[in-house]
Amino acid sequence: MLRADADDAPAPAAANNEDAVENNNQVSWKWRYVTQAEWFCYRLFPYVDEFFHLFMTGKLLQEFIVDAWAITEQSRLIWVKLNQAKLHVYHCQEIADAIAADSTVNTTNLGQHIILPSFFLGSTHNMIQHCQNALAINCYYHGADLFLTATANPNWPEIKAELFSGQKPSD
């Protein structure tokens, strides 16, 4: 069963009443449902007893991956939009300022700000959180001495050995 809400959103710690007991063991919510991202990640790994036709489609595989990401990201954005109250997001100061500046303003035309929480990858809060964590780690260890980058050559034998027959490194 697919769950369309955010992947990193807080989940109930235990199953509710409808998730009663299965073989006298309490079944947790996390193990009863699969997120879209988890399902797509599962599909993007080849399995021994399964034909890997998805991996033989070349550029269609890349299109599938991009579409999967877009679908998942859109579902997560919709979940955040519909659950602003659960995320404890309150009225923004800009709307209050607009009303204070012009009391005749139609508030329905002002729109609604959607605040992306820090668990949403790519949001401003997420970027700030990662930046602050990196600065704290750097401060704790008294500065960085080394910065590494890594590259990979698609023609390396290790990479070519992992390809399926008929597959190119660009696939």
ZIWOPE-V137703 format. One record per residue. N is the residue number from 1. RES is the residue in three letters. PSI is psi in whole degrees, -180 to 180 (none if undefined). BURIAL is I if it has 9 or more other C-alpha atoms within 8 Angstrom, else O. D_FIRST is the distance of its C-alpha to the first C-alpha in whole Angstrom. Layout:
BEGIN
n=[N/N]
res=[RES/RES]
psi=[PSI/PSI]
burial=[BURIAL/BURIAL]
d_first=[D_FIRST/D_FIRST]
END
This chain:
BEGIN
n=[1/2/3/4/5/6/7/8/9/10/11/12/13/14/15/16/17/18/19/20/21/22/23/24/25/26/27/28/29/30/31/32/33/34/35/36/37/38/39/40/41/42/43/44/45/46/47/48/49/50/51/52/53/54/55/56/57/58/59/60/61/62/63/64/65/66/67/68/69/70/71/72/73/74/75/76/77/78/79/80/81/82/83/84/85/86/87/88/89/90/91/92/93/94/95/96/97/98/99/100/101/102/103/104/105/106/107/108/109/110/111/112/113/114/115/116/117/118/119/120/121/122/123/124/125/126/127/128/129/130/131/132/133/134/135/136/137/138/139/140/141/142/143/144/145/146/147/148/149/150/151/152/153/154/155/156/157/158/159/160/161/162/163/164/165/166/167/168/169/170/171]
res=[MET/LEU/ARG/ALA/ASP/ALA/ASP/ASP/ALA/PRO/ALA/PRO/ALA/ALA/ALA/ASN/ASN/GLU/ASP/ALA/VAL/GLU/ASN/ASN/ASN/GLN/VAL/SER/TRP/LYS/TRP/ARG/TYR/VAL/THR/GLN/ALA/GLU/TRP/PHE/CYS/TYR/ARG/LEU/PHE/PRO/TYR/VAL/ASP/GLU/PHE/PHE/HIS/LEU/PHE/MET/THR/GLY/LYS/LEU/LEU/GLN/GLU/PHE/ILE/VAL/ASP/ALA/TRP/ALA/ILE/THR/GLU/GLN/SER/ARG/LEU/ILE/TRP/VAL/LYS/LEU/ASN/GLN/ALA/LYS/LEU/HIS/VAL/TYR/HIS/CYS/GLN/GLU/ILE/ALA/ASP/ALA/ILE/ALA/ALA/ASP/SER/THR/VAL/ASN/THR/THR/ASN/LEU/GLY/GLN/HIS/ILE/ILE/LEU/PRO/SER/PHE/PHE/LEU/GLY/SER/THR/HIS/ASN/MET/ILE/GLN/HIS/CYS/GLN/ASN/ALA/LEU/ALA/ILE/ASN/CYS/TYR/TYR/HIS/GLY/ALA/ASP/LEU/PHE/LEU/THR/ALA/THR/ALA/ASN/PRO/ASN/TRP/PRO/GLU/ILE/LYS/ALA/GLU/LEU/PHE/SER/GLY/GLN/LYS/PRO/SER/ASP]
psi=[132/142/126/-2/-177/142/-39/8/148/133/153/140/-37/167/153/-168/-39/-18/31/-114/134/116/42/17/138/127/123/156/-40/-34/-7/-22/155/132/164/-45/-41/-40/-45/-39/-41/-43/-22/15/133/144/152/-48/21/140/135/51/-31/-35/-8/10/1/-121/-23/-32/-44/-39/-40/-43/-44/-44/-40/-43/-45/-42/-46/-44/-41/-41/-41/-40/-41/-42/-45/-41/-42/-11/32/-38/-40/-28/5/45/125/180/141/151/-30/-39/-42/-39/-40/-40/-39/-35/-35/104/-14/4/141/112/-21/-22/-8/-26/-176/130/137/119/122/122/172/-20/-10/113/131/-9/162/-44/-38/-44/-44/-42/-46/-39/-45/-38/-44/-41/-38/-41/-43/-41/-42/-41/13/46/158/141/-18/138/122/143/154/144/164/139/123/-13/3/142/-33/-37/-44/-30/-25/-6/149/162/133/-3/145/158/-30/-18/none]
burial=[O/O/O/I/I/I/O/O/O/O/O/O/O/O/I/O/O/O/O/I/O/O/O/O/O/I/I/I/I/O/O/O/I/I/I/I/I/O/I/I/O/O/O/O/O/O/O/O/O/O/O/O/O/O/I/I/O/I/O/O/I/I/O/O/O/O/O/I/I/O/O/I/O/O/I/I/I/I/I/I/O/O/O/I/O/O/O/O/O/O/O/O/O/O/I/I/O/I/I/O/O/O/O/O/O/O/O/O/O/O/O/O/O/O/O/I/I/I/O/I/O/O/I/O/I/I/I/O/I/O/O/O/O/O/O/O/O/I/O/O/O/O/O/O/O/O/O/O/O/O/O/O/O/O/O/O/O/O/I/I/O/O/I/O/O/O/I/O/I/O/I]
d_first=[0/4/7/10/12/15/14/17/17/18/16/17/18/17/15/17/18/15/14/17/18/17/20/22/20/18/15/14/12/11/11/8/6/6/8/9/13/11/10/13/15/14/15/18/19/21/20/23/22/21/23/23/23/21/24/27/26/29/28/25/23/25/24/20/20/22/20/17/18/20/16/15/18/18/15/17/20/19/17/20/22/21/21/25/26/23/25/28/29/32/35/36/40/40/40/42/45/44/45/48/49/49/49/49/46/43/40/37/39/38/34/32/31/28/28/26/26/27/23/23/24/27/28/31/31/29/32/34/32/32/36/37/35/37/40/40/40/42/45/44/45/48/47/45/48/46/43/41/40/38/38/37/39/37/40/40/40/37/35/36/35/32/31/30/33/34/32/34/34/33/30]
END
